[in-house]
């Protein structure tokens, strides 16, 4: 029990530290914070672009129009011809 008390009483002792050590401690804390933040953050689906008429749809029932879809664009072309 005496050793434990001596250990906790020794916390008031001054410790000399260089600027390099303090800088590295701050740098490590910052990098660990960034890594933990990236791991905790929820994944997001990011869509980039202004969506101003880009009809190149690769999936789903979107009309990109390869003429093999059910969008009715064939009907529109027939009406324009008449």
C-alpha positions in Angstrom: 0.0 0.0 0.0 2.9 2.3 0.7 4.2 1.9 -2.8 0.9 2.9 -4.3 0.7 6.0 -2.1 4.3 6.9 -3.1 3.5 6.4 -6.8 0.5 8.8 -6.6 2.3 11.3 -4.5 5.1 11.5 -7.2 2.7 12.9 -9.8 3.5 16.5 -8.6 7.2 16.1 -9.7 8.2 18.3 -12.6 9.3 16.7 -15.9 11.4 18.5 -18.4 10.1 18.1 -22.0 11.5 19.5 -25.2 9.6 21.4 -27.9 10.2 18.5 -30.3 8.5 16.0 -27.9 5.5 18.3 -27.4 5.2 18.9 -31.2 5.3 15.1 -31.8 2.7 14.5 -29.1 0.3 17.1 -30.6 1.0 15.7 -34.1 0.2 12.1 -33.0 -2.9 13.2 -31.2 -4.1 15.1 -34.3 -3.5 12.1 -36.6 -5.2 9.7 -34.2 -8.2 12.0 -34.1 -8.5 12.2 -37.8 -8.3 8.4 -38.1 -10.9 7.8 -35.5 -13.1 10.5 -37.1 -12.9 8.7 -40.4 -13.7 5.3 -38.9 -16.7 6.7 -36.9 -18.2 8.8 -39.7 -21.1 7.2 -41.6 -20.5 6.3 -45.2 -22.1 8.7 -47.7 -23.2 8.2 -51.3 -21.7 11.1 -53.2 -23.1 12.3 -56.5 -21.0 14.7 -58.3 -22.1 16.8 -61.3 -24.7 19.4 -62.1 -27.2 17.0 -63.8 -27.9 19.3 -66.7 -29.1 16.9 -69.3 -26.7 14.0 -68.9 -28.9 11.1 -69.9 -26.3 8.4 -70.0 -28.0 6.1 -67.5 -26.2 2.7 -67.1 -28.6 1.0 -64.7 -32.3 0.8 -63.9 -35.2 1.8 -66.1 -33.8 5.2 -66.9 -33.9 6.3 -70.5 -30.4 6.7 -71.8 -32.0 5.8 -74.7 -30.7 2.8 -76.5 -34.2 2.3 -77.9 -34.6 -1.0 -76.0 -36.5 0.5 -73.1 -40.1 1.1 -72.1 -39.9 4.9 -71.9 -42.1 5.6 -74.8 -39.5 7.5 -76.8 -40.3 5.4 -79.8 -43.9 6.6 -79.7 -42.7 10.2 -79.5 -40.5 9.7 -82.6 -43.4 8.3 -84.6 -45.6 11.3 -83.7 -42.9 13.7 -84.8 -42.6 11.9 -88.2 -46.4 12.2 -88.9 
